[in-house]
Amino acid sequence: MNKMLSVASKLIPELPPIDGSDEDLLERMRSDDVEAYRVLVERNIDRAYAVAMRVLKNPADAEDVTQDAFVKAWVNRQRWDAGRAKFSTWLYRVIVNRCIDKQRLLKTEWLDEVDEPVADIADAVTVIHRQRVYGRLEDALQRLPTQQRIALVLSYYEDMSNLEVADVMGTTVGAVESLLKRGRKRLRELLRWAESEIRTGFGD
């Protein structure tokens, strides 16, 4: 991500900061306002990258997907219709579609080769414990089918409603509910052996 911002900073001249909603920034971008684009990127890049990373579990691929999405936002700035969809919805839709494209290129089940996270022995016991719990959750998430993983990431990590998830994924609310149900069931199966540890780690 830092590399993307670094490249952008070389291409975009320094201008006074501006405020406004994403839609306001997009409207300014229609007039080739590069500073509005800079703000839009800096405001949304971390969450966009986080979604791509959780789906792909590969920093280089996640960075490529995120960069492609923001390049597309600039290239298509003249076509933006503010009344059609929120920028965040459009952005996540592009990220998700590009992630799916990346997944289709995989020729082996590399997810089965993901190592267990190694705890830092210098950390406090509770920190080690949480790292192990979250690590197992992340590994289990990567073993889900792509559509289920995307639905869970958008719903739980991005706190989107089922309607918003459906909009991003280009499907129905019913289909999203089914994906979430099957995804949760599969996660429980994968984590059953450590169920008590998971509950302890989240303080339930």
Secondary structure, DSSP 8 states (H G I E B T S, - for coil): -HHHHHHHHHHS---------HHHHHHHHTTT-HHHHHHHHHHHHHHHHHHHHHHH--HHHHHHHHHHHHHHHHHTGGG--TTT--HHHHHHHHHHHHHHHHHHT--S-GGGG-------TTS-HHHHHHHHHHHHHHHHHHTS-HHHHHHHIIIIIS---HHHHHHHHTS-HHHHHHHHHHHHHHHHHHHGGGHHHHHHHHT-
